[in-house]
Amino acid sequence: LIQALTGKGIIKLKRFKNSRQKSGYLYILTPRGIKQKTEITGMFLKQRLKEYDKLQEEIQMLILKLGNADAGRN
């Protein structure tokens, strides 16, 4: 995966030598990688907002059904 992302120009890979406190590799997003990450994040956010709206509608329907059920008992 790392090789594929590097090959596509999404990330740059640097190796640390003689460093005990850092991980062995540093992955840097290229401008192309930043653009792609931004696009993916936007799509993810849109999808989650749609799911949120759908859940809100379902909650309102359940509240109405529950209210109607309670009204029928009186």
Predicted model as a PDB file, atoms N, CA, C, CB and O in Angstrom, pLDDT in the B-factor column:
MODEL        1                                                                  
ATOM      1  N   LEU A   1       0.834  -1.190   0.000  1.00 77.00           N  
ATOM      2  CA  LEU A   1       0.000   0.000   0.000  1.00 77.00           C  
ATOM      3  C   LEU A   1       0.876   1.250   0.000  1.00 77.00           C  
ATOM      4  CB  LEU A   1      -0.947   0.000   1.214  1.00 77.00           C  
ATOM      5  O   LEU A   1       0.629   2.196  -0.747  1.00 77.00           O  
ATOM      6  N   ILE A   2       1.898   1.237   0.847  1.00 78.00           N  
ATOM      7  CA  ILE A   2       2.794   2.390   0.917  1.00 78.00           C  
ATOM      8  C   ILE A   2       3.492   2.606  -0.426  1.00 78.00           C  
ATOM      9  CB  ILE A   2       3.837   2.198   2.039  1.00 78.00           C  
ATOM     10  O   ILE A   2       3.623   3.740  -0.885  1.00 78.00           O  
ATOM     11  N   GLN A   3       3.935   1.525  -1.049  1.00 81.00           N  
ATOM     12  CA  GLN A   3       4.594   1.638  -2.352  1.00 81.00           C  
ATOM     13  C   GLN A   3       3.640   2.172  -3.403  1.00 81.00           C  
ATOM     14  CB  GLN A   3       5.148   0.286  -2.791  1.00 81.00           C  
ATOM     15  O   GLN A   3       4.028   2.981  -4.245  1.00 81.00           O  
ATOM     16  N   ALA A   4       2.385   1.719  -3.357  1.00 84.00           N  
ATOM     17  CA  ALA A   4       1.398   2.182  -4.335  1.00 84.00           C  
ATOM     18  C   ALA A   4       1.114   3.671  -4.143  1.00 84.00           C  
ATOM     19  CB  ALA A   4       0.090   1.368  -4.214  1.00 84.00           C  
ATOM     20  O   ALA A   4       1.052   4.419  -5.118  1.00 84.00           O  
ATOM     21  N   LEU A   5       0.942   4.108  -2.887  1.00 82.00           N  
ATOM     22  CA  LEU A   5       0.688   5.523  -2.618  1.00 82.00           C  
ATOM     23  C   LEU A   5       1.886   6.385  -3.006  1.00 82.00           C  
ATOM     24  CB  LEU A   5       0.352   5.731  -1.139  1.00 82.00           C  
ATOM     25  O   LEU A   5       1.727   7.490  -3.525  1.00 82.00           O  
ATOM     26  N   THR A   6       3.079   5.868  -2.750  1.00 82.00           N  
ATOM     27  CA  THR A   6       4.285   6.591  -3.132  1.00 82.00           C  
ATOM     28  C   THR A   6       4.384   6.667  -4.650  1.00 82.00           C  
ATOM     29  CB  THR A   6       5.539   5.918  -2.540  1.00 82.00           C  
ATOM     30  O   THR A   6       4.714   7.716  -5.203  1.00 82.00           O  
ATOM     31  N   GLY A   7       4.102   5.567  -5.317  1.00 86.00           N  
ATOM     32  CA  GLY A   7       4.157   5.522  -6.774  1.00 86.00           C  
ATOM     33  C   GLY A   7       3.162   6.461  -7.435  1.00 86.00           C  
ATOM     34  O   GLY A   7       3.439   7.006  -8.503  1.00 86.00           O  
ATOM     35  N   LYS A   8       2.010   6.654  -6.813  1.00 85.00           N  
ATOM     36  CA  LYS A   8       0.994   7.558  -7.363  1.00 85.00           C  
ATOM     37  C   LYS A   8       1.251   9.010  -7.004  1.00 85.00           C  
ATOM     38  CB  LYS A   8      -0.377   7.155  -6.875  1.00 85.00           C  
ATOM     39  O   LYS A   8       0.546   9.903  -7.473  1.00 85.00           O  
ATOM     40  N   GLY A   9       2.253   9.248  -6.176  1.00 85.00           N  
ATOM     41  CA  GLY A   9       2.570  10.617  -5.799  1.00 85.00           C  
ATOM     42  C   GLY A   9       1.691  11.169  -4.694  1.00 85.00           C  
ATOM     43  O   GLY A   9       1.627  12.383  -4.498  1.00 85.00           O  
ATOM     44  N   ILE A  10       1.007  10.283  -3.965  1.00 85.00           N  
ATOM     45  CA  ILE A  10       0.128  10.704  -2.876  1.00 85.00           C  
ATOM     46  C   ILE A  10       0.941  11.035  -1.629  1.00 85.00           C  
ATOM     47  CB  ILE A  10      -0.908   9.610  -2.562  1.00 85.00           C  
ATOM     48  O   ILE A  10       0.639  11.992  -0.917  1.00 85.00           O  
ATOM     49  N   ILE A  11       1.975  10.235  -1.371  1.00 82.00           N  
ATOM     50  CA  ILE A  11       2.840  10.481  -0.216  1.00 82.00           C  
ATOM     51  C   ILE A  11       4.292  10.448  -0.648  1.00 82.00           C  
ATOM     52  CB  ILE A  11       2.587   9.444   0.898  1.00 82.00           C  
ATOM     53  O   ILE A  11       4.643   9.893  -1.690  1.00 82.00           O  
ATOM     54  N   LYS A  12       5.127  11.057   0.179  1.00 83.00           N  
ATOM     55  CA  LYS A  12       6.581  10.931   0.050  1.00 83.00           C  
ATOM     56  C   LYS A  12       7.048  10.153   1.260  1.00 83.00           C  
ATOM     57  CB  LYS A  12       7.301  12.340  -0.052  1.00 83.00           C  
ATOM     58  O   LYS A  12       6.469  10.257   2.341  1.00 83.00           O  
ATOM     59  N   LEU A  13       8.065   9.397   1.079  1.00 76.00           N  
ATOM     60  CA  LEU A  13       8.563   8.528   2.137  1.00 76.00           C  
ATOM     61  C   LEU A  13      10.000   8.912   2.467  1.00 76.00           C  
ATOM     62  CB  LEU A  13       8.472   7.036   1.720  1.00 76.00           C  
ATOM     63  O   LEU A  13      10.855   8.993   1.584  1.00 76.00           O  
ATOM     64  N   LYS A  14      10.251   9.148   3.754  1.00 74.00           N  
ATOM     65  CA  LYS A  14      11.607   9.440   4.205  1.00 74.00           C  
ATOM     66  C   LYS A  14      11.957   8.485   5.324  1.00 74.00           C  
ATOM     67  CB  LYS A  14      11.747  10.914   4.671  1.00 74.00           C  
ATOM     68  O   LYS A  14      11.109   8.144   6.149  1.00 74.00           O  
ATOM     69  N   ARG A  15      13.202   8.055   5.351  1.00 68.00           N  
ATOM     70  CA  ARG A  15      13.663   7.130   6.376  1.00 68.00           C  
ATOM     71  C   ARG A  15      14.556   7.890   7.356  1.00 68.00           C  
ATOM     72  CB  ARG A  15      14.424   5.923   5.742  1.00 68.00           C  
ATOM     73  O   ARG A  15      15.449   8.639   6.960  1.00 68.00           O  
ATOM     74  N   PHE A  16      14.289   7.676   8.644  1.00 63.00           N  
ATOM     75  CA  PHE A  16      15.136   8.258   9.676  1.00 63.00           C  
ATOM     76  C   PHE A  16      16.260   7.283   9.992  1.00 63.00           C  
ATOM     77  CB  PHE A  16      14.317   8.595  10.953  1.00 63.00           C  
ATOM     78  O   PHE A  16      16.029   6.088  10.175  1.00 63.00           O  
ATOM     79  N   LYS A  17      17.436   7.789  10.052  1.00 64.00           N  
ATOM     80  CA  LYS A  17      18.578   6.980  10.479  1.00 64.00           C  
ATOM     81  C   LYS A  17      18.975   7.438  11.870  1.00 64.00           C  
ATOM     82  CB  LYS A  17      19.781   7.100   9.478  1.00 64.00           C  
ATOM     83  O   LYS A  17      18.874   8.622  12.194  1.00 64.00           O  
ATOM     84  N   ASN A  18      19.414   6.528  12.669  1.00 60.00           N  
ATOM     85  CA  ASN A  18      19.924   6.845  14.003  1.00 60.00           C  
ATOM     86  C   ASN A  18      18.914   7.614  14.859  1.00 60.00           C  
ATOM     87  CB  ASN A  18      21.199   7.648  13.884  1.00 60.00           C  
ATOM     88  O   ASN A  18      19.295   8.524  15.595  1.00 60.00           O  
ATOM     89  N   SER A  19      17.671   7.265  14.768  1.00 58.00           N  
ATOM     90  CA  SER A  19      16.664   7.944  15.568  1.00 58.00           C  
ATOM     91  C   SER A  19      15.894   6.902  16.366  1.00 58.00           C  
ATOM     92  CB  SER A  19      15.706   8.782  14.675  1.00 58.00           C  
ATOM     93  O   SER A  19      15.194   6.069  15.791  1.00 58.00           O  
ATOM     94  N   ARG A  20      16.019   6.944  17.665  1.00 62.00           N  
ATOM     95  CA  ARG A  20      15.356   5.959  18.518  1.00 62.00           C  
ATOM     96  C   ARG A  20      13.974   6.410  18.973  1.00 62.00           C  
ATOM     97  CB  ARG A  20      16.213   5.666  19.725  1.00 62.00           C  
ATOM     98  O   ARG A  20      13.145   5.574  19.332  1.00 62.00           O  
ATOM     99  N   GLN A  21      13.712   7.705  18.967  1.00 57.00           N  
ATOM    100  CA  GLN A  21      12.460   8.209  19.502  1.00 57.00           C  
ATOM    101  C   GLN A  21      11.386   8.410  18.431  1.00 57.00           C  
ATOM    102  CB  GLN A  21      12.706   9.504  20.215  1.00 57.00           C  
ATOM    103  O   GLN A  21      10.233   8.676  18.768  1.00 57.00           O  
ATOM    104  N   LYS A  22      11.730   8.292  17.183  1.00 55.00           N  
ATOM    105  CA  LYS A  22      10.767   8.469  16.097  1.00 55.00           C  
ATOM    106  C   LYS A  22      10.541   7.126  15.418  1.00 55.00           C  
ATOM    107  CB  LYS A  22      11.263   9.532  15.070  1.00 55.00           C  
ATOM    108  O   LYS A  22      11.354   6.208  15.527  1.00 55.00           O  
ATOM    109  N   SER A  23       9.432   7.034  14.723  1.00 59.00           N  
ATOM    110  CA  SER A  23       9.215   5.802  13.972  1.00 59.00           C  
ATOM    111  C   SER A  23      10.256   5.722  12.863  1.00 59.00           C  
ATOM    112  CB  SER A  23       7.769   5.741  13.388  1.00 59.00           C  
ATOM    113  O   SER A  23      10.915   6.711  12.542  1.00 59.00           O  
ATOM    114  N   GLY A  24      10.392   4.561  12.295  1.00 63.00           N  
ATOM    115  CA  GLY A  24      11.423   4.353  11.294  1.00 63.00           C  
ATOM    116  C   GLY A  24      11.212   5.127  10.011  1.00 63.00           C  
ATOM    117  O   GLY A  24      12.173   5.415   9.297  1.00 63.00           O  
ATOM    118  N   TYR A  25       9.965   5.470   9.704  1.00 67.00           N  
ATOM    119  CA  TYR A  25       9.659   6.170   8.465  1.00 67.00           C  
ATOM    120  C   TYR A  25       8.757   7.363   8.743  1.00 67.00           C  
ATOM    121  CB  TYR A  25       8.999   5.221   7.454  1.00 67.00           C  
ATOM    122  O   TYR A  25       7.989   7.369   9.705  1.00 67.00           O  
ATOM    123  N   LEU A  26       8.861   8.357   7.897  1.00 72.00           N  
ATOM    124  CA  LEU A  26       8.012   9.530   7.965  1.00 72.00           C  
ATOM    125  C   LEU A  26       7.249   9.606   6.647  1.00 72.00           C  
ATOM    126  CB  LEU A  26       8.847  10.838   8.232  1.00 72.00           C  
ATOM    127  O   LEU A  26       7.854   9.578   5.576  1.00 72.00           O  
ATOM    128  N   TYR A  27       5.951   9.699   6.721  1.00 76.00           N  
ATOM    129  CA  TYR A  27       5.115   9.793   5.537  1.00 76.00           C  
ATOM    130  C   TYR A  27       4.624  11.223   5.407  1.00 76.00           C  
ATOM    131  CB  TYR A  27       3.926   8.798   5.606  1.00 76.00           C  
ATOM    132  O   TYR A  27       3.997  11.755   6.323  1.00 76.00           O  
ATOM    133  N   ILE A  28       4.902  11.837   4.294  1.00 81.00           N  
ATOM    134  CA  ILE A  28       4.533  13.230   4.061  1.00 81.00           C  
ATOM    135  C   ILE A  28       3.533  13.270   2.909  1.00 81.00           C  
ATOM    136  CB  ILE A  28       5.793  14.113   3.749  1.00 81.00           C  
ATOM    137  O   ILE A  28       3.791  12.729   1.834  1.00 81.00           O  
ATOM    138  N   LEU A  29       2.392  13.914   3.142  1.00 86.00           N  
ATOM    139  CA  LEU A  29       1.428  14.069   2.069  1.00 86.00           C  
ATOM    140  C   LEU A  29       1.952  15.086   1.061  1.00 86.00           C  
ATOM    141  CB  LEU A  29       0.053  14.500   2.623  1.00 86.00           C  
ATOM    142  O   LEU A  29       2.421  16.162   1.432  1.00 86.00           O  
ATOM    143  N   THR A  30       1.866  14.734  -0.201  1.00 90.00           N  
ATOM    144  CA  THR A  30       2.229  15.654  -1.265  1.00 90.00           C  
ATOM    145  C   THR A  30       1.030  16.581  -1.506  1.00 90.00           C  
ATOM    146  CB  THR A  30       2.637  14.883  -2.578  1.00 90.00           C  
ATOM    147  O   THR A  30      -0.057  16.324  -0.988  1.00 90.00           O  
ATOM    148  N   PRO A  31       1.213  17.647  -2.278  1.00 91.00           N  
ATOM    149  CA  PRO A  31       0.056  18.492  -2.609  1.00 91.00           C  
ATOM    150  C   PRO A  31      -1.083  17.685  -3.249  1.00 91.00           C  
ATOM    151  CB  PRO A  31       0.485  19.621  -3.556  1.00 91.00           C  
ATOM    152  O   PRO A  31      -2.257  17.933  -2.977  1.00 91.00           O  
ATOM    153  N   ARG A  32      -0.729  16.738  -4.082  1.00 91.00           N  
ATOM    154  CA  ARG A  32      -1.747  15.867  -4.693  1.00 91.00           C  
ATOM    155  C   ARG A  32      -2.449  15.031  -3.620  1.00 91.00           C  
ATOM    156  CB  ARG A  32      -1.103  14.937  -5.759  1.00 91.00           C  
ATOM    157  O   ARG A  32      -3.665  14.845  -3.663  1.00 91.00           O  
ATOM    158  N   GLY A  33      -1.671  14.531  -2.660  1.00 90.00           N  
ATOM    159  CA  GLY A  33      -2.241  13.741  -1.569  1.00 90.00           C  
ATOM    160  C   GLY A  33      -3.158  14.569  -0.690  1.00 90.00           C  
ATOM    161  O   GLY A  33      -4.204  14.090  -0.251  1.00 90.00           O  
ATOM    162  N   ILE A  34      -2.771  15.810  -0.432  1.00 91.00           N  
ATOM    163  CA  ILE A  34      -3.615  16.703   0.370  1.00 91.00           C  
ATOM    164  C   ILE A  34      -4.928  16.968  -0.347  1.00 91.00           C  
ATOM    165  CB  ILE A  34      -2.886  18.034   0.661  1.00 91.00           C  
ATOM    166  O   ILE A  34      -5.992  16.953   0.273  1.00 91.00           O  
ATOM    167  N   LYS A  35      -4.858  17.211  -1.651  1.00 93.00           N  
ATOM    168  CA  LYS A  35      -6.070  17.459  -2.436  1.00 93.00           C  
ATOM    169  C   LYS A  35      -6.988  16.234  -2.382  1.00 93.00           C  
ATOM    170  CB  LYS A  35      -5.710  17.803  -3.908  1.00 93.00           C  
ATOM    171  O   LYS A  35      -8.194  16.362  -2.171  1.00 93.00           O  
ATOM    172  N   GLN A  36      -6.416  15.068  -2.573  1.00 92.00           N  
ATOM    173  CA  GLN A  36      -7.216  13.848  -2.563  1.00 92.00           C  
ATOM    174  C   GLN A  36      -7.809  13.590  -1.178  1.00 92.00           C  
ATOM    175  CB  GLN A  36      -6.366  12.653  -3.006  1.00 92.00           C  
ATOM    176  O   GLN A  36      -8.967  13.189  -1.066  1.00 92.00           O  
ATOM    177  N   LYS A  37      -7.035  13.813  -0.138  1.00 90.00           N  
ATOM    178  CA  LYS A  37      -7.531  13.624   1.217  1.00 90.00           C  
ATOM    179  C   LYS A  37      -8.689  14.579   1.497  1.00 90.00           C  
ATOM    180  CB  LYS A  37      -6.401  13.833   2.239  1.00 90.00           C  
ATOM    181  O   LYS A  37      -9.672  14.197   2.132  1.00 90.00           O  
ATOM    182  N   THR A  38      -8.572  15.812   1.027  1.00 93.00           N  
ATOM    183  CA  THR A  38      -9.640  16.795   1.204  1.00 93.00           C  
ATOM    184  C   THR A  38     -10.908  16.352   0.488  1.00 93.00           C  
ATOM    185  CB  THR A  38      -9.196  18.170   0.689  1.00 93.00           C  
ATOM    186  O   THR A  38     -12.002  16.463   1.041  1.00 93.00           O  
ATOM    187  N   GLU A  39     -10.771  15.853  -0.732  1.00 94.00           N  
ATOM    188  CA  GLU A  39     -11.933  15.384  -1.500  1.00 94.00           C  
ATOM    189  C   GLU A  39     -12.602  14.193  -0.803  1.00 94.00           C  
ATOM    190  CB  GLU A  39     -11.508  14.989  -2.937  1.00 94.00           C  
ATOM    191  O   GLU A  39     -13.826  14.141  -0.691  1.00 94.00           O  
ATOM    192  N   ILE A  40     -11.807  13.263  -0.345  1.00 94.00           N  
ATOM    193  CA  ILE A  40     -12.337  12.077   0.338  1.00 94.00           C  
ATOM    194  C   ILE A  40     -13.037  12.483   1.631  1.00 94.00           C  
ATOM    195  CB  ILE A  40     -11.204  11.064   0.635  1.00 94.00           C  
ATOM    196  O   ILE A  40     -14.101  11.960   1.960  1.00 94.00           O  
ATOM    197  N   THR A  41     -12.438  13.410   2.354  1.00 94.00           N  
ATOM    198  CA  THR A  41     -13.040  13.891   3.597  1.00 94.00           C  
ATOM    199  C   THR A  41     -14.378  14.560   3.317  1.00 94.00           C  
ATOM    200  CB  THR A  41     -12.096  14.869   4.314  1.00 94.00           C  
ATOM    201  O   THR A  41     -15.337  14.362   4.062  1.00 94.00           O  
ATOM    202  N   GLY A  42     -14.452  15.351   2.249  1.00 94.00           N  
ATOM    203  CA  GLY A  42     -15.706  15.998   1.868  1.00 94.00           C  
ATOM    204  C   GLY A  42     -16.790  14.989   1.535  1.00 94.00           C  
ATOM    205  O   GLY A  42     -17.936  15.141   1.957  1.00 94.00           O  
ATOM    206  N   MET A  43     -16.431  13.955   0.776  1.00 95.00           N  
ATOM    207  CA  MET A  43     -17.404  12.907   0.436  1.00 95.00           C  
ATOM    208  C   MET A  43     -17.872  12.182   1.691  1.00 95.00           C  
ATOM    209  CB  MET A  43     -16.794  11.899  -0.561  1.00 95.00           C  
ATOM    210  O   MET A  43     -19.060  11.894   1.836  1.00 95.00           O  
ATOM    211  N   PHE A  44     -16.947  11.888   2.593  1.00 94.00           N  
ATOM    212  CA  PHE A  44     -17.282  11.212   3.845  1.00 94.00           C  
ATOM    213  C   PHE A  44     -18.253  12.063   4.661  1.00 94.00           C  
ATOM    214  CB  PHE A  44     -16.005  10.918   4.663  1.00 94.00           C  
ATOM    215  O   PHE A  44     -19.237  11.553   5.195  1.00 94.00           O  
ATOM    216  N   LEU A  45     -17.970  13.358   4.752  1.00 95.00           N  
ATOM    217  CA  LEU A  45     -18.828  14.251   5.517  1.00 95.00           C  
ATOM    218  C   LEU A  45     -20.231  14.328   4.915  1.00 95.00           C  
ATOM    219  CB  LEU A  45     -18.210  15.642   5.585  1.00 95.00           C  
ATOM    220  O   LEU A  45     -21.218  14.291   5.650  1.00 95.00           O  
ATOM    221  N   LYS A  46     -20.331  14.434   3.602  1.00 96.00           N  
ATOM    222  CA  LYS A  46     -21.639  14.465   2.940  1.00 96.00           C  
ATOM    223  C   LYS A  46     -22.433  13.197   3.242  1.00 96.00           C  
ATOM    224  CB  LYS A  46     -21.469  14.631   1.419  1.00 96.00           C  
ATOM    225  O   LYS A  46     -23.627  13.257   3.535  1.00 96.00           O  
ATOM    226  N   GLN A  47     -21.761  12.051   3.170  1.00 96.00           N  
ATOM    227  CA  GLN A  47     -22.418  10.773   3.438  1.00 96.00           C  
ATOM    228  C   GLN A  47     -22.922  10.719   4.875  1.00 96.00           C  
ATOM    229  CB  GLN A  47     -21.457   9.604   3.168  1.00 96.00           C  
ATOM    230  O   GLN A  47     -24.052  10.300   5.122  1.00 96.00           O  
ATOM    231  N   ARG A  48     -22.097  11.137   5.811  1.00 96.00           N  
ATOM    232  CA  ARG A  48     -22.498  11.109   7.223  1.00 96.00           C  
ATOM    233  C   ARG A  48     -23.642  12.079   7.494  1.00 96.00           C  
ATOM    234  CB  ARG A  48     -21.304  11.446   8.125  1.00 96.00           C  
ATOM    235  O   ARG A  48     -24.522  11.773   8.300  1.00 96.00           O  
ATOM    236  N   LEU A  49     -23.653  13.241   6.842  1.00 96.00           N  
ATOM    237  CA  LEU A  49     -24.747  14.191   7.017  1.00 96.00           C  
ATOM    238  C   LEU A  49     -26.066  13.627   6.481  1.00 96.00           C  
ATOM    239  CB  LEU A  49     -24.416  15.512   6.316  1.00 96.00           C  
ATOM    240  O   LEU A  49     -27.122  13.840   7.077  1.00 96.00           O  
ATOM    241  N   LYS A  50     -26.004  12.913   5.364  1.00 97.00           N  
ATOM    242  CA  LYS A  50     -27.205  12.263   4.833  1.00 97.00           C  
ATOM    243  C   LYS A  50     -27.722  11.223   5.819  1.00 97.00           C  
ATOM    244  CB  LYS A  50     -26.911  11.606   3.467  1.00 97.00           C  
ATOM    245  O   LYS A  50     -28.924  11.139   6.071  1.00 97.00           O  
ATOM    246  N   GLU A  51     -26.812  10.436   6.370  1.00 97.00           N  
ATOM    247  CA  GLU A  51     -27.202   9.428   7.364  1.00 97.00           C  
ATOM    248  C   GLU A  51     -27.809  10.090   8.593  1.00 97.00           C  
ATOM    249  CB  GLU A  51     -25.990   8.570   7.771  1.00 97.00           C  
ATOM    250  O   GLU A  51     -28.792   9.595   9.144  1.00 97.00           O  
ATOM    251  N   TYR A  52     -27.235  11.195   9.020  1.00 97.00           N  
ATOM    252  CA  TYR A  52     -27.744  11.926  10.176  1.00 97.00           C  
ATOM    253  C   TYR A  52     -29.167  12.418   9.904  1.00 97.00           C  
ATOM    254  CB  TYR A  52     -26.817  13.114  10.519  1.00 97.00           C  
ATOM    255  O   TYR A  52     -30.058  12.256  10.738  1.00 97.00           O  
ATOM    256  N   ASP A  53     -29.372  13.021   8.727  1.00 97.00           N  
ATOM    257  CA  ASP A  53     -30.713  13.514   8.366  1.00 97.00           C  
ATOM    258  C   ASP A  53     -31.726  12.372   8.336  1.00 97.00           C  
ATOM    259  CB  ASP A  53     -30.679  14.222   6.994  1.00 97.00           C  
ATOM    260  O   ASP A  53     -32.851  12.525   8.811  1.00 97.00           O  
ATOM    261  N   LYS A  54     -31.330  11.234   7.781  1.00 97.00           N  
ATOM    262  CA  LYS A  54     -32.226  10.083   7.718  1.00 97.00           C  
ATOM    263  C   LYS A  54     -32.581   9.591   9.125  1.00 97.00           C  
ATOM    264  CB  LYS A  54     -31.582   8.949   6.903  1.00 97.00           C  
ATOM    265  O   LYS A  54     -33.735   9.265   9.401  1.00 97.00           O  
ATOM    266  N   LEU A  55     -31.588   9.540  10.003  1.00 96.00           N  
ATOM    267  CA  LEU A  55     -31.848   9.121  11.382  1.00 96.00           C  
ATOM    268  C   LEU A  55     -32.772  10.108  12.089  1.00 96.00           C  
ATOM    269  CB  LEU A  55     -30.531   8.986  12.157  1.00 96.00           C  
ATOM    270  O   LEU A  55     -33.649   9.698  12.850  1.00 96.00           O  
ATOM    271  N   GLN A  56     -32.585  11.393  11.847  1.00 97.00           N  
ATOM    272  CA  GLN A  56     -33.455  12.394  12.448  1.00 97.00           C  
ATOM    273  C   GLN A  56     -34.908  12.187  11.998  1.00 97.00           C  
ATOM    274  CB  GLN A  56     -32.974  13.812  12.080  1.00 97.00           C  
ATOM    275  O   GLN A  56     -35.831  12.296  12.805  1.00 97.00           O  
ATOM    276  N   GLU A  57     -35.105  11.890  10.710  1.00 97.00           N  
ATOM    277  CA  GLU A  57     -36.448  11.622  10.190  1.00 97.00           C  
ATOM    278  C   GLU A  57     -37.041  10.382  10.858  1.00 97.00           C  
ATOM    279  CB  GLU A  57     -36.411  11.437   8.655  1.00 97.00           C  
ATOM    280  O   GLU A  57     -38.208  10.383  11.250  1.00 97.00           O  
ATOM    281  N   GLU A  58     -36.246   9.335  10.986  1.00 96.00           N  
ATOM    282  CA  GLU A  58     -36.727   8.106  11.620  1.00 96.00           C  
ATOM    283  C   GLU A  58     -37.090   8.352  13.080  1.00 96.00           C  
ATOM    284  CB  GLU A  58     -35.667   7.000  11.521  1.00 96.00           C  
ATOM    285  O   GLU A  58     -38.089   7.825  13.570  1.00 96.00           O  
ATOM    286  N   ILE A  59     -36.291   9.143  13.768  1.00 95.00           N  
ATOM    287  CA  ILE A  59     -36.581   9.465  15.166  1.00 95.00           C  
ATOM    288  C   ILE A  59     -37.904  10.216  15.268  1.00 95.00           C  
ATOM    289  CB  ILE A  59     -35.437  10.303  15.784  1.00 95.00           C  
ATOM    290  O   ILE A  59     -38.723   9.912  16.135  1.00 95.00           O  
ATOM    291  N   GLN A  60     -38.116  11.186  14.395  1.00 95.00           N  
ATOM    292  CA  GLN A  60     -39.368  11.944  14.419  1.00 95.00           C  
ATOM    293  C   GLN A  60     -40.569  11.046  14.139  1.00 95.00           C  
ATOM    294  CB  GLN A  60     -39.319  13.081  13.399  1.00 95.00           C  
ATOM    295  O   GLN A  60     -41.617  11.193  14.768  1.00 95.00           O  
ATOM    296  N   MET A  61     -40.419  10.114  13.194  1.00 94.00           N  
ATOM    297  CA  MET A  61     -41.515   9.181  12.893  1.00 94.00           C  
ATOM    298  C   MET A  61     -41.812   8.300  14.099  1.00 94.00           C  
ATOM    299  CB  MET A  61     -41.168   8.306  11.669  1.00 94.00           C  
ATOM    300  O   MET A  61     -42.976   8.059  14.418  1.00 94.00           O  
ATOM    301  N   LEU A  62     -40.775   7.820  14.769  1.00 94.00           N  
ATOM    302  CA  LEU A  62     -40.972   6.976  15.948  1.00 94.00           C  
ATOM    303  C   LEU A  62     -41.628   7.760  17.087  1.00 94.00           C  
ATOM    304  CB  LEU A  62     -39.630   6.392  16.415  1.00 94.00           C  
ATOM    305  O   LEU A  62     -42.477   7.232  17.805  1.00 94.00           O  
ATOM    306  N   ILE A  63     -41.234   9.002  17.241  1.00 92.00           N  
ATOM    307  CA  ILE A  63     -41.847   9.850  18.271  1.00 92.00           C  
ATOM    308  C   ILE A  63     -43.331  10.032  17.975  1.00 92.00           C  
ATOM    309  CB  ILE A  63     -41.138  11.229  18.348  1.00 92.00           C  
ATOM    310  O   ILE A  63     -44.166   9.957  18.877  1.00 92.00           O  
ATOM    311  N   LEU A  64     -43.654  10.270  16.710  1.00 92.00           N  
ATOM    312  CA  LEU A  64     -45.067  10.426  16.334  1.00 92.00           C  
ATOM    313  C   LEU A  64     -45.844   9.137  16.571  1.00 92.00           C  
ATOM    314  CB  LEU A  64     -45.189  10.847  14.860  1.00 92.00           C  
ATOM    315  O   LEU A  64     -46.959   9.171  17.092  1.00 92.00           O  
ATOM    316  N   LYS A  65     -45.267   8.013  16.196  1.00 91.00           N  
ATOM    317  CA  LYS A  65     -45.937   6.728  16.418  1.00 91.00           C  
ATOM    318  C   LYS A  65     -46.140   6.465  17.899  1.00 91.00           C  
ATOM    319  CB  LYS A  65     -45.133   5.589  15.793  1.00 91.00           C  
ATOM    320  O   LYS A  65     -47.204   6.008  18.317  1.00 91.00           O  
ATOM    321  N   LEU A  66     -45.129   6.752  18.681  1.00 90.00           N  
ATOM    322  CA  LEU A  66     -45.224   6.559  20.119  1.00 90.00           C  
ATOM    323  C   LEU A  66     -46.291   7.483  20.706  1.00 90.00           C  
ATOM    324  CB  LEU A  66     -43.861   6.812  20.788  1.00 90.00           C  
ATOM    325  O   LEU A  66     -47.061   7.074  21.575  1.00 90.00           O  
ATOM    326  N   GLY A  67     -46.333   8.715  20.236  1.00 87.00           N  
ATOM    327  CA  GLY A  67     -47.351   9.656  20.697  1.00 87.00           C  
ATOM    328  C   GLY A  67     -48.738   9.187  20.337  1.00 87.00           C  
ATOM    329  O   GLY A  67     -49.655   9.305  21.149  1.00 87.00           O  
ATOM    330  N   ASN A  68     -48.919   8.658  19.139  1.00 80.00           N  
ATOM    331  CA  ASN A  68     -50.228   8.140  18.709  1.00 80.00           C  
ATOM    332  C   ASN A  68     -50.609   6.911  19.513  1.00 80.00           C  
ATOM    333  CB  ASN A  68     -50.215   7.803  17.207  1.00 80.00           C  
ATOM    334  O   ASN A  68     -51.779   6.728  19.849  1.00 80.00           O  
ATOM    335  N   ALA A  69     -49.643   6.073  19.822  1.00 75.00           N  
ATOM    336  CA  ALA A  69     -49.924   4.872  20.602  1.00 75.00           C  
ATOM    337  C   ALA A  69     -50.354   5.253  22.033  1.00 75.00           C  
ATOM    338  CB  ALA A  69     -48.677   3.946  20.634  1.00 75.00           C  
ATOM    339  O   ALA A  69     -51.270   4.656  22.598  1.00 75.00           O  
ATOM    340  N   ASP A  70     -49.678   6.248  22.596  1.00 72.00           N  
ATOM    341  CA  ASP A  70     -50.018   6.719  23.930  1.00 72.00           C  
ATOM    342  C   ASP A  70     -51.407   7.374  23.941  1.00 72.00           C  
ATOM    343  CB  ASP A  70     -48.953   7.711  24.430  1.00 72.00           C  
ATOM    344  O   ASP A  70     -52.157   7.219  24.905  1.00 72.00           O  
ATOM    345  N   ALA A  71     -51.745   8.093  22.885  1.00 66.00           N  
ATOM    346  CA  ALA A  71     -53.049   8.770  22.801  1.00 66.00           C  
ATOM    347  C   ALA A  71     -54.172   7.742  22.694  1.00 66.00           C  
ATOM    348  CB  ALA A  71     -53.089   9.737  21.588  1.00 66.00           C  
ATOM    349  O   ALA A  71     -55.265   7.969  23.214  1.00 66.00           O  
ATOM    350  N   GLY A  72     -53.920   6.621  22.031  1.00 64.00           N  
ATOM    351  CA  GLY A  72     -54.927   5.568  21.881  1.00 64.00           C  
ATOM    352  C   GLY A  72     -55.224   4.865  23.175  1.00 64.00           C  
ATOM    353  O   GLY A  72     -56.292   4.268  23.312  1.00 64.00           O  
ATOM    354  N   ARG A  73     -54.325   4.910  24.127  1.00 64.00           N  
ATOM    355  CA  ARG A  73     -54.518   4.241  25.409  1.00 64.00           C  
ATOM    356  C   ARG A  73     -55.439   5.039  26.329  1.00 64.00           C  
ATOM    357  CB  ARG A  73     -53.175   4.015  26.088  1.00 64.00           C  
ATOM    358  O   ARG A  73     -56.076   4.467  27.214  1.00 64.00           O  
ATOM    359  N   ASN A  74     -55.512   6.320  26.132  1.00 55.00           N  
ATOM    360  CA  ASN A  74     -56.319   7.170  27.038  1.00 55.00           C  
ATOM    361  C   ASN A  74     -57.769   7.088  26.723  1.00 55.00           C  
ATOM    362  CB  ASN A  74     -55.880   8.612  26.965  1.00 55.00           C  
ATOM    363  O   ASN A  74     -58.582   7.736  27.384  1.00 55.00           O  
TER     364      ASN A  74                                                      
ENDMDL                                                                          
END                                                                             
